[in-house]
Amino acid sequence: MRLAIAAAALALAAQAAEAKTLEVAAGEDAQERLQTALLDAKPGDEVVLGPGRYVLVDGLSLDVDDVVVRGAGPEATVLSFAGQKGAGEGLLVTSDRVTVRDLAVEDTRGDGIKAKGSDQISFVNLRVEWTGGPNEKNGAYGVYPVSSTNVLIDKVTVRGASDAGIYVGQSKNIVVRNSTAEFNVAGIEIENSMNADVFDNVATRNAGGILVFDLPNLPQMGGHSTRLFRNKVVRNDTPNFAPKGNIVANVPTGTGVMVMANRNVHVFDNEIADNQSAAVMLVAYTQPFDDKSYNPLPREIVVRDNRLGRNGWAPQFPGGAELAQAAGGMLPPVMWDGVTVDPRTGEVSAEAGRLSLTTGPVLNLNLPAAGALDKARPEVTPTLGGEPAAEPAAVSLPPAQAALGS
């Protein structure tokens, strides 16, 4: 065993000694020179992009482990895809232990920066933006790790995504921190993922601030254990511009935090204000599905100790105005659709009642089925019953990765 450890240490030392810096400058033939550097990189290398505007007409890709792609800063090093010919992402990473940092990606036809199947993937000090502002023809996601593990998103700003600015899908062990999402459909979205800490972020001027969803018929399901804390979720007022048919097209403009069909989600110590539809919405999945393993109900949800401003004065969903009027002119801080019947069995789910909601009064819609707002019978109650769900363990990243954001 000691020999194996020593051999591994020697291999790492040799790799570090052989590491190279591949420098790429802006200018003519930037597309070819940058993609060549990403292809030529070896484990341990850094691909360093100097300051300037890189005019690119095609997507970039990296499939080499242990590589850092570094710019001179998100306002200094700008990768412009305004003339992109294909519909793909700006940069696609499919390798492990990769860091992308200190640069900007603008106006991709598809997603901004995507990682697929990566372990220890880090996005640090980045800007992804569609410079024409909100438009349904913009790319869906700004920063987009999917099917990945040990994900770090730190000091990232995304503007203009037609789905979610910062989106983590079907992944495990996630930290999203110190980031800003604005003028997207969804600011930050955690979907079908496990063990996520989302904290010290700003979600503002989106249609919806922060979403935690679980959807059926995906390779990884059963999303659980997400903590949203110390975030500023304010003034999410951009009209929803998602293309029709997208699941986020159903997110009402002016939603602060929305949890759908997920388990063990804790929302605490956040500032939530100036969201016209609702501060916090807890809802069941509203579409028909045939996946028998899928649970469409939110459960084991804790909402506590948040700092609330004015929310819910003009709900932008069917029946919202009537609900607000019935509740005294403004929706209470937490709105729960009240669906407790599991459509798979037709019976009341014991799990659905496991909610601990202590951030002000709760509006329980008492819906007989998901999405049946036209049949809502609103009932304002000070709290909902059920034992608080256990606090999920803090997400811990490998030391080498955690140090990247320090």
PEFENCOR-V688946 format. One record per backbone hydrogen bond with DSSP energy under -1.0 kcal/mol. NH is the residue of the N-H (numbers start at 1). CO is the residue of the C=O. If there is no record, write none. Layout:
((NH,CO) (NH,CO))
This chain:
((5,1) (6,2) (7,3) (8,4) (9,5) (10,6) (11,7) (12,8) (13,9) (14,10) (15,11) (16,12) (17,13) (18,14) (22,46) (24,48) (30,27) (33,29) (34,30) (35,31) (36,32) (37,33) (38,34) (39,35) (40,36) (41,37) (44,66) (45,42) (46,20) (47,68) (48,22) (49,70) (50,24) (52,76) (54,78) (56,80) (60,90) (62,92) (66,96) (68,45) (69,99) (70,47) (71,101) (73,102) (77,73) (78,52) (79,104) (80,54) (81,106) (84,81) (85,57) (90,111) (90,112) (91,112) (92,60) (93,114) (94,62) (97,119) (99,67) (100,122) (101,69) (102,124) (104,77) (105,127) (106,79) (107,129) (110,88) (112,141) (113,142) (114,91) (115,144) (116,93) (117,146) (120,149) (121,150) (122,98) (123,152) (124,100) (125,154) (127,103) (128,157) (129,105) (130,159) (133,130) (138,135) (142,164) (143,165) (144,113) (146,115) (147,169) (149,118) (150,172) (151,173) (152,121) (153,175) (154,123) (155,177) (157,126) (158,180) (159,128) (162,139) (163,140) (164,140) (165,186) (166,187) (167,143) (168,189) (169,145) (170,191) (172,148) (173,194) (174,195) (175,151) (176,197) (177,153) (180,156) (181,202) (182,158) (185,161) (186,163) (187,208) (188,209) (189,166) (190,211) (191,168) (192,213) (194,171) (195,224) (196,225) (197,174) (198,227) (199,176) (202,179) (203,232) (204,181) (205,235) (207,184) (208,185) (209,255) (210,256) (211,188) (212,258) (213,190) (224,193) (225,263) (226,264) (227,196) (228,266) (229,198) (232,201) (233,271) (234,203) (235,273) (237,235) (238,206) (246,243) (249,246) (250,247) (251,248) (254,207) (255,207) (256,278) (257,279) (258,210) (259,281) (260,212) (261,283) (263,223) (264,299) (266,226) (267,302) (268,228) (271,231) (272,307) (273,233) (274,310) (277,254) (278,254) (280,333) (281,257) (282,335) (283,259) (285,296) (294,291) (299,262) (300,354) (301,354) (302,265) (303,356) (304,267) (307,270) (309,272) (312,275) (314,276) (320,317) (323,319) (324,320) (325,321) (326,322) (327,323) (328,325) (329,324) (331,312) (334,361) (335,280) (336,363) (337,282) (342,347) (345,342) (346,342) (349,340) (354,351) (355,353) (356,301) (358,303) (360,358) (362,381) (363,334) (364,379) (365,336) (367,337) (372,369) (373,371) (375,372) (376,373) (377,365) (379,364) (381,362) (402,398) (403,399) (404,401) (406,403))
